[in-house]
Amino acid sequence: MLEHHCRRARRALLLPPLTAVFLAALLVTPSARATLSRAVSLDELSRASTTAAIVLPLQQRSEWQAKRIVTFTRVRVERVVAGQSVTSEIEIRTFGGVVGNIGQTVSGEADLVVGQRSLMFLRELGAGSALVTARAQGVFRIEVGSAARVLASQRLGELVPSAQMKARRIVPAAVSLHGSSLALAVSRIQLAWSRREAR
């Protein structure tokens, strides 16, 4: 898709300046509007979650519900980092997916990949099912190398901080945890959970 946009942009350079500007606006504006999300802090994530855990997606299935596609991902809970303990396997519901030859993508939604271990903030729904808190902002892919580190979701889009976050200079969780070692991320999450429990 990126290559397609680049080809269109190159063709635009051959057109009159005003036409090129108009085409550039068409290329950029819709995607920017579609990916705006209210930024959440680490403290907000912990308060809105019942559990933070390291999970491994095992299997996925997608189905139509009303007029949208919903995907159910069965995951193995390998380690509870903070919050309530959960069963060893739970099912996580996300919006979007593929049914037959039809696919739906939901901007800002959590993207769970089978076989990709992640650090997740979860909100239990009961009966072994859960939602990812704050959608894509609640998932951090674990990259394994010389030292494991966590990476924010590539589906975040543009994060818009609240007036309170701006006034208090609070950094969004996706920014504060991105690129940090897994050990440091776990320590920060546990600290945020302790502040939550102290309230």
N, C-alpha and C positions, 0 to 999 in steps of 0.2 A: 504493500500500500504506500509506503514511504517513497519507493521508486516511482510509482504512478504519480504522486503529487509532485515529485521533482521534474518529471517529464512535462507535466502541465505548466509548472512554473517557468521552465525554459521556453516553452512555446509562448508564454505570456510576454516574454522579453521582446519578441518580435512584433508585438502589437503596439498601437499607440499608447503612450504613458497612462492616460486616464483609464483605458480599458484594462491595462495590466494591473493597476491599483484595484479596480473593481473585482477582477478575478482573484487577486490575492486575498481580498476581504472575504470572498465566498469560500476560499480554501481554508482560511484560518478561523473565522468567527464561529461557525457551527460547532466545531469540535471543542473550542474553548468554552462555549456556553454549556456543552453537554457534560463537561468533566469538572464543574465547580462543586466543591464539597466543603462543608463547614469543618474546619480543623478541630481536632480534639487533643487535649493534653494527656499525658500519661496518667495523671490523677483522675481525669474524667473517664478514661478507658477502664481503669481499675474499679471505679465506683459503679460503672454500668455493667460490669462483668461479674459472673459468679465464679469463673475459673480462668486462670492463665496457664497454658500447658504447651508442652512440646508434643506435636502429633504427627503421625504419618498417614496420609491418605492412602487407602487400600483399593477402593472401588467406587465407581460413580454410575448413577443412572439418572436420566432426565425424563421428564414427562410434562404434558400440558396440564396446566391448572387454570381454568377459565381461559383467558386469552394470552397467557404468558407461559414461558417455559421455566420450570423450576428444576434445579439439580440437587440430588441428594448424594452426599459423599460420605462413605463409611470410613472412619479413621480409627487408628489405634492410638490411644493415649499412652505415650511412653513415659512422660514425667509431668506431674502437676507442679508447676512453679509457684503458684499462689492461689489462694481461694479454696473452694470446696473440692473434695475428692470426687472423681467421677468413675463410671465403669470403664473397663479396659478398652471397650470399643463403643463409639457413639456415632450418630448420624448427624451431619451438618447440612443445613438447608441454605442454598444460595439461589439467587434469581439469575436467569439466563442459562444457556446451554444449547445442546443440539438434539433434536428429535427428528429422525429420518433425514431428509435433505434440507431441513429448515433450522437455522441457528438464530439465537438472540443473544446480544451482548448488552449488559446493563452497565452503564458508566459508573465507576466508583465501587462496583461490587467486588467482593473477595474472589480471588481466582485460586482455586485449590487444584493442585496438580497431583495425580496419582504417582506415588513414589517420591514426592518432594517433601522432605521433612520441614516443618514450619513451627514457629512459635506463635501461638494464637491466643487472643482474648475471646472468651466464649460466654454466651448467656444461655444457660440451660432452659429448655422448654418442657422438660419432663419426659419420662418414658424413653430415656436414652437418646434424645435428640437435642440439638442446640443450634444457635445462630452465631455468626461471627459478629462481635461487637463493633459497631462503627464501620461495618463492611470492610473495604480494602485497607482502612487504617488500622484494623485489628489483626492483620496477618503480616508476619515477618518471615521471609524465607531464610532457612539456615544454610549458609554456604560453608561447605567443609573444605578446609585446606590445611595449612600448617597449624592454623588455629581457627576454630569455628567462629563465624560472625553472622550477624543478622542483617538482612536487607529488606527495606520497605517494598511494598507491592509496586509493580510497574503500572498498575491500574489506578493509582491515586488521583491523577489529574491535578488540577490546581486547588490547593488548600487555602481556604479563606478564614483567617483567624477572627474570633469574636472581638468586640470592642474591649472586653475585659482582658482577653489574652494580650491584646496590643498594649493596653494600659499597664499591665503587670509584666510585660515582656516575657510571657510564657511561651515556650517553644512547643510546637506540635509533637506528639509522640512519634510520628513517622519520621520527623527530623532528628529528634533527640536520640532515638535508638538506632537509626540507620547507620550501618557500617561499624557498629560497636561489636566487641567480642560477645559471644553468647553468654559467657560468665558475667560480664559487666551488665548486659541487658537484663539477665535474671536478677542480679543484685538491685538494679534500679526499679524493676517491677515489684520486687519484694518490699523495697522501701516505700514505694507508692502505696502498696497494700497496707503497710503498717500505719501510714498516715490516715488511710481510710478507716481502719479499725479504731484509731485513736479518737475519731470524731464522736 
